[in-house]
């Protein structure tokens, strides 16, 4: 919560609105809507590939370097290398880790969630997408 407070403070009309912005931090078994995880320009297979690549990239950043300034550049390089639009991959990650399409800044949000929780939520989202893709 402490990591997000400076970045959400400017978005708060009142202090009581903070819960709506950061309640995803307090949910253990997040189950995002699969339809929201898949960006409009992507299909399920592309989203699975994108989240898998992002998960690998994030894992390589490592827990020791778990700061927004360390997470963002390798993910931007991934987008560039694959020819994707940043907004597509970042929205898929955002929904996978928060269950929402609108949150505080993505990389600060991931720092607040923590390394392990971010990876776990990405894994769950990937599993849900793969399950949907194999369901007739």
C-alpha positions in Angstrom: 0.0 0.0 0.0 2.8 2.3 0.9 4.3 2.0 -2.6 1.0 3.0 -4.3 0.0 5.9 -2.0 2.1 8.5 -3.7 0.8 7.6 -7.2 -2.8 7.3 -6.2 -3.0 10.3 -4.0 -3.4 12.7 -7.0 -6.3 10.5 -8.4 -8.3 10.6 -5.2 -11.3 12.9 -5.0 -11.5 11.9 -1.3 -9.5 9.7 1.0 -12.4 7.3 1.2 -12.0 6.5 -2.5 -8.6 4.8 -1.9 -10.3 1.4 -1.4 -11.7 1.4 -4.9 -8.3 2.0 -6.4 -6.2 -0.6 -4.4 -8.6 -3.3 -3.2 -7.0 -5.8 -5.6 -4.0 -5.8 -3.2 -6.1 -7.5 -0.6 -7.6 -10.3 -2.7 -5.9 -13.6 -2.4 -7.6 -15.7 -5.1 -8.1 -13.2 -7.9 -10.1 -14.5 -10.8 -10.1 -11.9 -13.6 -12.7 -12.0 -16.3 -11.0 -13.9 -19.2 -12.8 -11.6 -21.7 -11.1 -8.6 -20.1 -7.6 -10.1 -20.1 -7.6 -10.4 -24.0 -7.0 -7.0 -25.5 -9.3 -5.9 -28.4 -6.6 -6.3 -31.1 -5.4 -9.7 -29.8 -6.9 -13.2 -29.6 -6.6 -15.7 -26.8 -3.5 -17.4 -28.3 -1.6 -14.1 -28.8 -2.6 -13.1 -25.2 -1.3 -16.4 -23.8 2.0 -15.9 -25.8 2.2 -12.3 -24.6 1.6 -13.1 -20.9 4.1 -16.1 -21.0 6.7 -13.8 -22.6 6.0 -11.1 -20.0 6.1 -13.6 -17.1 9.5 -14.8 -18.3 10.8 -11.3 -18.7 9.5 -10.3 -15.2 11.0 -13.4 -13.6 14.3 -12.5 -15.2 14.1 -9.0 -13.6 14.1 -10.9 -10.3 12.9 -10.1 -6.8 16.1 -8.3 -5.9 15.5 -5.6 -8.6 11.8 -5.3 -7.9 11.3 -1.6 -8.6 9.1 0.0 -11.3 12.2 1.5 -13.0 13.7 -2.0 -13.3 10.5 -3.7 -14.5 9.4 -1.3 -17.2 12.4 -1.2 -19.6 12.6 -5.0 -20.2 8.9 -5.2 -20.8 9.1 -2.3 -23.3 12.0 -4.1 -25.1 9.8 -7.2 -25.3 7.0 -5.2 -26.9 9.4 -3.7 -29.3 11.2 -7.0 -30.2 7.8 -8.7 -30.8 6.3 -5.8 -32.8 3.4 -5.5 -30.3 1.7 -2.4 -29.1 2.6 -1.6 -25.5 -1.0 -0.9 -24.6 -2.1 -4.4 -25.6 0.5 -6.3 -23.5 0.3 -3.9 -20.6 -3.5 -4.1 -20.5 -3.3 -7.9 -20.5 -0.8 -7.8 -17.6 -2.9 -5.2 -15.8 -6.1 -7.3 -15.9 -4.2 -10.5 -15.1 -2.6 -9.1 -12.0 -5.4 -6.8 -10.7 -8.6 -8.0 -12.4 -9.3 -4.5 -13.6 -8.8 -2.4 -16.7 -8.1 0.8 -14.7 -5.6 0.9 -11.9 -2.8 3.0 -10.6 0.3 2.9 -12.9 1.0 -0.7 -13.9 4.6 -1.0 -12.8 4.0 0.7 -9.4 1.0 -1.7 -9.0 3.2 -4.7 -9.7 5.8 -3.5 -7.1 3.0 -3.1 -4.5 1.7 -6.6 -5.3 5.2 -8.0 -4.9 7.3 -10.3 -7.1 5.8 -13.6 -6.1 2.1 -12.4 -6.1 2.6 -10.8 -9.6 4.1 -14.1 -11.0 1.3 -16.2 -9.4 -1.4 -14.0 -10.8 0.1 -14.1 -14.2 0.3 -17.9 -14.0 -3.4 -18.1 -13.0 -4.4 -15.8 -15.8 -2.4 -17.9 -18.3 -4.0 -21.1 -17.0 -7.5 -19.6 -17.3 -6.9 -18.5 -20.9 -5.4 -21.9 -21.9 -8.4 -23.6 -20.3 -10.8 -21.4 -22.2 -8.9 -22.1 -25.5 -9.2 -25.9 -25.1 -12.9 -25.8 -24.1 -15.1 -26.5 -27.1 
